Amino acid sequence: MKLEEQKDGEEEMCRTIEVVSSAAVNHRSLAMISPAPPAAEDCNGEDLFIPPLNFAMVDNGIFRSGFPDSANFSFLQTLGLRSIICLCPEPYPEANMEFLKSNGIKLFQFGIEGYKEPFVNIPENTVREALKVLLDVRNHPILIHCKRGKHRTGCLVGCLRKLQKWCLTSVFDEYQRFAAAKARLSDQRFMELFDVSSLKHVPLSFSCLNR
């Protein structure tokens, strides 16, 4: 296991945890030979794939959700993930780390506290660094998640939409679809004011806008 830290001044911004075995087995081959975790069964005894809370496809090779647990691992295997962006600051659960290791998935952890209004402080630099990871197609397929897949994930996806030149109305509509009654004006204000100019040079080759 390799642990790398990126710092901005004295503040830790991202922990990159590459859980790939020393044999450097191709992650897709590893996923094929690794035994899948037991899936849930329906009344007919057939395996069921259970997606994480608030799971959805964002764009080609990009997915979003709430925090996955062991019941979701079989479903996540079907996505062929290369990377996961976790926006929670807490240590990643051991069971999840074992799943990443057995499937050759890299974890990028950007610790953003889950504050509630009015005490909301979304670190712009952290979101910007997470976007750089998200935009790098070498990390795709990639899953973004926080605890519920609503606020922190919604803000990151909203900033991606601004890069894709979505109008604010559409950005807010998508955010509210996941946040529902928990939608925060502070999140929407953050997305509105977020400056994407420093990221416009990054190609959006994965985007449906470029088909």
N, C-alpha and C positions, 0 to 999 in steps of 0.2 A: 504494500500500500504506500502510495506516495502522497505527501501532504505539502502543498505549496501555499504560501501566503503572499498576497498582494496588499501593499499598504499605501495609503494616501496620507502623508505626514505621519502622525502617530496612530491614526485610526485604521483598524483592520477593516477592509472593505469586502473582500471575497476570500473564501477558502475553497481551493480546488482540490478535490480528493479523487485521485485516479485509482480506481479499484480494479486493476487489471493484473492478472497473474504474471509472474516473472517469465513464464513460457511464451508470453506475448502472443497468445492464441487470438486469431481473428475473432472479433466479438460476435459476428453472425454465426460462425462455426461453433463457437462456444455455446451460444444460445440454443443451437440445434442439438448439441450433445448433452447439455445440462438437463437434468430432470426437472420438469415443470412442477411448481408447487401444486398441491392438491386443489382443484377447483371445486366450487360449490356444485351441488347436484340438484336437479329439479326432481319432481315427483316420479319421473320416468327413469331416474338413475343416470341421466345424461349430464355431462359436465356443462357448467354455465360460466361464462366470463363476466366478471363484475367490474365495471369501470369505477374509478374513484369518484367521489362527490364532485359535482359540477364539471365533469369531464366534457371537453369539446375540442374540435379541431379549429385551430386559429388560421393556419395557412398550410401550404405544402411543407410537410416535415415538422410542423410546429403544433404542439398540443398544450392544453391547459387543464388544471384540475385543482381539487383540494388535496390534502395530504394523503398519499396512498398508504394503505395498510396491507397486511398479508393476504387479505381476501381479494385484493386487486392485482396481485403479482402475475397471475396467469393471463389476465387481460393485457397488462403492460407488456408481457412478452410478445404478444401478437403485433406490437407496434415496431419492434426491432430498434428500440431506442439506443442512441449512442451517448446521450447526455441528459442530465436533469438539472434544472435551475431551481433551487430551493430558496425561497425568500424569507424563511423563518430563521431566527438567530439561535434556537435551541440545538443541542447536539443531535445529529441524525440518529434515529433508532437503529439498534444493532441488527434487527431483522431486515430492515431496509438496506443497510450496508451489505449484508450477506447477499441479498438479492442483486444489488449492483455488481458485487464482485463476481457472482456466478454468471452474470450476463454481460460482463465487460462494459459497464456503463460508467461514464465519468460524472461526478457530482460537482456542480458549481454552487456554492452556498453563499448567498448574499444576505447577511443578517439584518433584516429590517424589522424593527419592533412593531407589534400589532397594536398601536395606540388607538384609543377611542376619542372621538371628538369631545371637547374642543382641544385636547392635548395631542394633536396629530403633527408629527414631524417626519415628512417623507424625505430622506436624503437624496438629493438630485444626483450627486456624483455616483452614488451606489446604483441608482436606476440606470444611469448612463453606462456604467461598466457592465451591468447585466444585459443591456441592449447590445453591447458589442459582442458578447458571447452568443446571444440569441441570433444575431445577424450573420454569424460565421457559419456557413453551410457545412463546414467540416464537423460541426457539432450536431448536425441533423441526422436522423429525427431526434427531436428534443422535446421534453416535457417541462412546462413551467408550473410550479405549484407553491402555494402558501398553506395556511391552515384550512381555510374553507374555499379557496379558489375565488374569492370575491374582491377584496380591497387591494392588497398588495399585487396579486396577480393581475387584477383589473387595471391597475395603474400602469404596469409594465406593458400589457397588451395595448392599452390606450396610447402610450407613447410610440409603440410600433406602428399603430394605425396612423398617427400623425406623419410618420416617415413615409407611409404608403399613400399619403395625401388624402386621407379621409377627411370629410368635413366634421366639425366638432359635434354637430347634431348626431351623426352616425356613431362617432366615438362614444358619446354619452349614452346613446341608446344601447350599444353593446354592453357597456359597463353596467348599466341599470338592469339589464336582462339577467345578469348573474348576481348582482348585489341586492336586487329587489328592494324590500323594505329597509334594508341595511345600507342603502346608498348614502354616500357621504359627500356633502358639498365640497369639503376640503380636498377629497380625491379628484373631483372634477375640476376644481380650481388648479390643482397641481398639473393635471394633464393639459389644461388650457394654456398654462404659462410655460410648460416645459419647452426648452429650446432644442430643436432637433438639428440646427444648422451644422453643428460639428460632426454630425453623423451622416450627412447627406452624400458624402463621398463613398459611403459603403454601398456596394451593389446589392440590389434586392433581387438576386437571380432566382430565389426560391418563390417569389411572390406571384400570385395569380395575376397581378397587374402586368407582368412581363410576358405573359403567354402570347 
